[in-house]
Amino acid sequence: MDIKKHRKDSLRSLTNEIGVYALCDLDRNPMYIGQSKDGIRTRVSRHITSARSDVIANRQLDIWEIYEVWAWPVEEKRNID
């Protein structure tokens, strides 16, 4: 099993809509739940590359443990008059 390839494919399949995401380990257990205001794929990419990711920088999460990502896009908040 090529974990790096699986993770790359998983990232490629993510939406770039805003929403909530979960970074999961090999056993499919969520290790980190986050939300994105600038697109799920963009935010998860920053986690994986350690670029501007506090959870990685503070060593709360090891990027090598991430196997797959689950995502739940949400509609943008609308102003209702």
N, C-alpha and C positions, 0 to 999 in steps of 0.2 A: 504494500500500500504506500503510495507516494503522498504523504500528508501535505507537502508544500504545493503540489499540483492541485490537490483537492481544495485546499484553502484558497488558492488563486482562482479556481473555477467558481467557488462559492462567492468570492468577492465580486467577480465579474457578473454574476447573476443578480446581484443586489440592485434594488431600485435607487434612484437618486432623489426620491421624494423625501419629505421630512417624515419623521416617525420615531419609533422605538425599536431597539435592536438588542440582541443577546449574543454575547461571545461565548461559545460552548467548547467544552473539552472533548476528548476522544470518546468519552462515555456519553456524550450528548447532554452533559449537565451544564446549565448556564453558570458561568464564572463571573460574568459582569453584564449588567443591564444598563443601557444608556439611552439617551434621546438625542436626536439630531435636529437642528434648526436649519442646517445648510445641506441636507441630503445624507441619507444613510450610507451610501457607498463612499462618499467623501469622508465622512467621519470615521467609519471603520478603517478606511485606508490610512488615515492618520494614526489610528491606534496601532495598526500592524507595522507601520514604518517608524513608529515612535516619534513622529513629527508632531509636536504640540499636543501630546497626550499625557495629562497629569497622572492618570492611572498607571501608565507605563513608567514614566519618569520617577514616580514615587515607589516603584517596585511593588505595587499592589497586585500586578498581573504580569505574568511571564508570557510574552507573545508566542513562544514556542509551544505553549500548552493549548493555544487556540486551534481548534480543528474545523469548526464551521460557525456560521453566523445565521441567526434567525432574524427576520425583520418584519415589522408590522407598520406599514405606511399609514399615515393619518391625513385626513383632509386638513388643509390650512384653515386656521381660525378665521371666520368671516365676521365682519361687523354687521350686526343686525340692528336696523333702526326701529 
